[in-house]
Amino acid sequence: MSKRFTSDGLRFAAEPAYNDTFTRLTRLAMESVQGYVLGSDPKAGRRLAVQDAHFAEVSELLLDELAVRSLDRVVELGCGSGSLSKRIYRRLGIGGTLVSVDRSEGLLKQATALLEGTGPAVFVPTLADLTELGPWIDGAGVVVGRAVLHHVPMAELFVGRLRTRLAPGTRVGFIEPDFRSVLGRIAVLEAEGRHDLEPLRVWAWVINTLYQVNRISPDVGATLARTMETAGFQKVKADWRECRSDDLMTENLVMFYDEVRERLGALGLMTSEEITRQQKLMQALGRNAPAAWASFRVTAIA
């Protein structure tokens, strides 16, 4: 392993004291989720790589807006398998540091392998529950998260607490998926005879319902800019755009079902047979489909 890499952070942060009700309830909610709602094995890494292709343009726009510089200390919340980490890391130079936080040791190892030998900056993979805002947040010049806040129970409270831990001037940016706005178009097209769009409607219902059952925040992106303003962040900017609609979109949605098949069955939301049917309908769509989702991009200064 490169000397510029460090695995010192690859351990869970110390158990926090339950000194307030929010911390206690957030921990209970996170425990009820039983970890990341989606998968965290190598197959999940493939889906996250496909997701990176969906978010490629908006991710680079986010990093441009945050003006990530060579010497920055960047803290990445919920790094997953490292696809956004790689985009951040290549903007850093000697003296720069990327601290990537995730609660999945398997995904952190994938991220470490992906970044190994690709640049001169220090990379610190950190195994921790990001909602506890451990010492790894200290000294951040930039804080970034992509598709992570919607996995946090009552994410708005976390955003407020994050602001209190950041030094004035810290640049903060998030990308969050929008699973709902494009449903207006899908509903119209179905009503006009596009019955082949059933799998997009069903997928939207499934992912929203799954996240709600797990008491997390599938809609946080829609109000994130206003939340950051009320938390005291400055110069808040927001953007919305549709994600790509192509074979990668279809592959992403099919892999989603593979990752949550057992969980959907256990919750009584969908049988394995119905999942297989929906996957086949999804694959039959190919490129002949509108976008199934979109994204919010929000930046601000602490």
Buried (B, 14 or more C-beta within 10 A) or exposed (E): EEEBBBBEBBEEBEEBEEEEEBBEBBBEBBEEBEEBBBBBEEEBBBBBBBBBBBBEEBBEBBBEBBEBBEEBBBBBBBBBBBBBBBBBBBBBEEEBBBBBBBBBBBBBBBBBEBBEEEBEBBBBBBBBBBBBBBEBBEEBBBBBBBBBBBBBBBBBBBBBBBBEBBEEEBBBBBBBBBBBBBBEBBEEBBEEEBEBBBBBBBBBBBBBBBBEBBBBBBBBBBBBBEBBBBBEBEEBEBBBEBBBBBEBBBBBBBBBBBBBBEBBBEEEBBEEEBBEBBBEBBBEBEEEBBBBBBBBBBBBBB
